[in-house]
């Protein structure tokens, strides 16, 4: 739990320590930022970062390295609400540096722009992992029940400029009680994104 609180405090300090460009115009029109209507490439963004691995669980005490590709939307509606409803496909991986549970994942990401600079994001998909699935895992490992698992994330982000962004992210994998064990794994971290 101490690692989770430390990670969240660092993410909060980094995000609040930035010079937020939140003007009255941004607040009057929260969707003032609009991505390009026509995709410039197949891949729209690349991300990388670090996570605190499973704070407060049997696998706590190590670090994950995360990398992710987000693909361009198939089309970009003019209406901001409709634009939010059209997700981007993502592919990625979270590699544990201590030999604990790592994962490869894919799914869909939805981004909502609160202001021109600040955004929130959610994603949903599936993940393949190399963690324990048996009823009696090793003492230092979680039993995740089966593979693949459901994966979901939530992020709070800030655009530094037209290309670079930073975000605090929570990542969770679980089998939603579809297998005999459902301890789940939650990681907390910070990522940097580069938009093409």
Helices and strands as residue ranges (DSSP letters): H 2-17, H 24-28, E 43-53, E 62-71, H 80-85, E 88-96, E 103-113, E 118-129, E 149-159, E 164-174, E 185-195
